[in-house]
Every structure is written in structure tokens, then in C-alpha cells.
Amino acid sequence: MLIRTIRQEDYSAVDDLIRTTFSKTANGYRNEAELVSKIRLDPSYHKKLEVVADDNNQIVGHGLLSKISIVNSHQSFPGLCLAPLDVHPDFQKSGIGTAIINELETRAINQGYKFISVLGWPEYYPRFGYHKASNYGIKSPFPVPDETYMIKELVPGGLRGVSGTVKYLNAFNL
């Protein structure tokens, strides 16, 4: 299993993977593949922040980080969000999601980012150090259950003084 930077020739396989993975979740498919396509068109898109899990030339996992800001009336704080993270149903619970998250977090730290937010399963992300964003005075720009909106400091003090509402790329306005 190799976690590597996505290549353009992977796009179709990743699109299929996203559709397969999310269609088999409790929430169902919600245009995640279209979201990824739109994020890739944003000027802030950075290919090194999109990775795949390659198992003998089969794409079985994928993760993407994109830029966000946490904005309040006085300041704006740059960070990243993880969306989506997807592992083929036949390969789940094998450590692929963990490997993708670890690789993306390392890359984010190397690029100087201080935090990552995620809207996801509260049973999954806390094991990686994600906590409710509301604990830090950070809010989603749309209504979501509090326990599903999480954030993680990538470096000590990475969220010190950070509060406000998350602002996503325009790509998220599906």
C-alpha cells in the first residue's frame, strides 16, 4: 500500500471511489465527487494536499485538504479542512484512512498550517486528536450537529486566540 500525491490520471478512479464509498454510508452520496472537482479548479488548490492510497495500481483510498479561514469581526485565521476522506468499503478498517490522515497532516504541517477542521463521524475523528470545534469558539457556517464539527491543532498553540466562523472555498457552495 502506497500513500502518494494524486495524479491527473487518477481523477476518474477517485471520482468512482468517492461515489461508491459515500453511497454506502448512512448519509448517502451528497455530491462529494463534484465538490472535489470544484476544489481542484480553485486557485488555492494544492496538489500535494490531495493523496490516494494505491494498492497495486488500484486506488482504494483518497483524502483532500483545502484552504479555509476562520473569521471573526477582528481577524481571519488561515487553515485547512479535510473533505472528503474516502476508503473503498472493501478496504475499510484496515488502516488506510489512518495512513491518509497521517500523511495529509504531515504535509499540512510542512506547509506551515496550524489546524485542520472536519465535518465527520464523531466516533472516528477524535482518535486522531480532533475535538468539537465549539470547544474553541469555532462555528460552522451552516447548521450541523455540534459533535460532528471538529478541529485539530497541528502544532502546539495552533488554535490559540482563534475563534469565529469557518469560511470555505466557493467550491463548497454546491
HELIX and SHEET records of a PDB file:
HELIX    1   1 GLN A    8  ASP A   10  5                                   3    
HELIX    2   2 TYR A   11  SER A   23  1                                  13    
HELIX    3   3 GLU A   32  LEU A   41  1                                  10    
HELIX    4   4 LYS A   47  LEU A   49  5                                   3    
HELIX    5   5 PRO A   89  PHE A   91  5                                   3    
HELIX    6   6 ILE A   96  ASN A  110  1                                  15    
HELIX    7   7 TYR A  125  PHE A  128  5                                   4    
HELIX    8   8 ALA A  133  TYR A  136  5                                   4    
HELIX    9   9 ASP A  146  THR A  148  5                                   3    
HELIX   10  10 ASN A  170  PHE A  172  5                                   3    
SHEET    1   A 7 LEU A   2  THR A   5  0                                        
SHEET    2   A 7 GLU A  50  ASP A  55 -1                                        
SHEET    3   A 7 GLN A  58  VAL A  71 -1                                        
SHEET    4   A 7 SER A  76  VAL A  87 -1                                        
SHEET    5   A 7 PHE A 115  LEU A 119  1                                        
SHEET    6   A 7 TYR A 149  GLU A 153 -1                                        
SHEET    7   A 7 HIS A 131  LYS A 132 -1                                        
SHEET    1   B 5 LEU A   2  THR A   5  0                                        
SHEET    2   B 5 GLU A  50  ASP A  55 -1                                        
SHEET    3   B 5 GLN A  58  VAL A  71 -1                                        
SHEET    4   B 5 GLY A 164  LYS A 167 -1                                        
SHEET    5   B 5 ILE A 138  LYS A 139  1                                        
END                                                                             
